[in-house]
Amino acid sequence: MARSSVSLSAPEHSWFTPKRLLVIFCVINLLNYVDRGAIASNGVNGSLGTCTSSGTCTSGSGIQGEFNLNNFEDGLLSSAFMVGLLVASPIFASLAKSINPFRLIGVGLSVWTLATTGCGFSFNFWSITICRMFVGVGEASFISLAAPFIDDNAPVTQKTAWLAIFYMCIPTGYALGYVYGGLVGTHLSWRFAFWVEAIVMLPFAILGFIMKPLQLKGFAPAESKKALLSIDTGVPDAQEALNAKGSAKSMKENFSHMFSRMKCASINLNQFSRFMKDMKALLCDKVYVVNVLGYCAYNFVIGAYSYWGPKAGYNIYNMSDADMIFGGITIVCGILGTLAGGYVLDFMSSTISNAFKLLSVTTFIGAIFCFTAFCFKSMYAFLAIFSVGELLVFATQGPVNYISLHCVSPSLRPLSMAISTVSIHLFGDVPSSPLVGVLQDHVNNWRETALILTSILFLAAGIWFIGIFLHSVDRFYEDNEGQFIEVDRSNTAPLLEPKVAEGIESSADQL
């Protein structure tokens, strides 16, 4: 019996530091949501042409005016990119187990850049709808993989705060999108809004391909997987070089390659069953399910607010600069509320139970303020009270994603984020925008529509309140459920951690 040593060294350190990684991901996330805010702005979205009883007609503006869309079609357009997002998110999450996640993000951002460019060249409702679907495909890779990267590399005592900083880009991006879309749509054309977004995103798409890839916690590096596969065949490369000669060596190499190909084929055939096993683990986790259900109800309201907010404000309170006003409020409340939610949870001690407490309390009180705000006829009273409500409602972003990341084992985190993203869009803002459009077409009263919509926040608070009483365990530090068990755990540490693998000793039979 001979012993051979196979060194499974982790990749060299990347240029990225944890803070650089956070900044880059925040900028990318910001651009994603600037795009969502821009298409909802009055400058880009526009309005239909109108005719008075005297016969005086005014031409429409923006996308709605140019393509002559009714409110349902207009709301459907805002949700079109969700179709691509819903389909692609689980796919990217599953691929993360066989392809480096950082490269997947590069692929996704490239698709996003091309699709956004296509939106600017669209010529009718269906052409821009298809482009928006591919925007969703591009965003899917980033949405499901970025948060686990940040969670891996954040300081232990500031994990929720770092997640809050990342998710702060959601309301901030929406708000900047309102302002950006209003300015570009008014002074240039709604098409330029999409072209500029694509130009800004292009360097980040390229970065995903040229930088040394990062590695997620719970997943062995590609080098480790190749070495492990060699070990499993029972014919290590080092052993071959020392003991195989002439035709015997050739036969052994052929056998090794054949066995390796058979093993790879077996792995491919088992990918679907592995995905279903992971899905079952998520759906059987009561903490995860309750968290996502509350998030769906919450996102139903926030999605409709983000799309119809400027138009509702313009019609209820005659806001001449609804894009600017809603954009300004959302920026300030989004930044302060999201950061406050993360830091408060860290101060309370970051536990799943405390996260549910914070979610239920802030959402319930925030819903009271938002509901009350729409009851006032004074625009100034509305703005003051609604701002307080938004401040409280946005405090949920850090805690809700902390639960999704920490109630599952490390290897399930990409899928956890993907299914959470799919769910909150499929049952949240995808149906909410067109449904609110249908409701408004029926009641023809924006104040009444806003009050009905806001009441759903109370449902979200009630669901999260249930989570306080569920038994919960933080599984962040658990082993990877047996995956790559032959590889030393030190080799699967995040790339940004200064750890170097020492190697693995394996034994092979001497022929």
Disulfide bonds with the S-S distance in Angstrom:
Cys51-Cys57 2.00
